[in-house]
Amino acid sequence: MLLSDQPIWNIQQKNREELLLESYEKGEEIFLGEEEVWQVYRGVIQLSKVSVNGKETVLGWVTPNHVFGNLFNQNLTYRSVALTDVYVRQFTIREIQQSPHLVRTLVSEFSYRSIKSQQLLAVNALRRVEERLWQLILMLAEEMGHPVDNGVRLTVRFTHQNLAKVICTTRVTVTRILGYFQNRGWIEFDRDRHMIVKTSAQAQTP
């Protein structure tokens, strides 16, 4: 869902300054103010929160055309990191106040973000780590998957450590379980090491 009434812009054909876009490289953090809203136009942002003792909990991901920020939930401060090279646009509080369309869209978008965060919490509540990893993979396929001939290809290349961090386990455990999934024919990796979730396996239970 776009915050603009216009169709999504093609970044390769438009001037970045004209579009008011900012770019961040993979691994960079986007620092959020108390009343800032950002929309992703290309790439993927990972959202997390950090507790007072330094523990980081992943809350979800923001894919193109979706938004993130602290506007409607100032009790929760997100940490936002670019999982890929990204282009994003910031919307000011003045822009939002002057546009009923933006307000309606933001309410819908932040409701969507809350639902996705709840889904991830439900995944992490599963007892067996194999179930947690498989349900996480299916969630990622739904959120950032691209259909290919034999399944759904994740557009982001997640490391084993990335996945382990999300489901609160170790990299070694994730590596072992991914090997099991691969041997069962549930997943495979292309030459760029992007995961493909096989269509025939999406209803399976570990």
Disulfide bonds with the S-S distance in Angstrom:
none
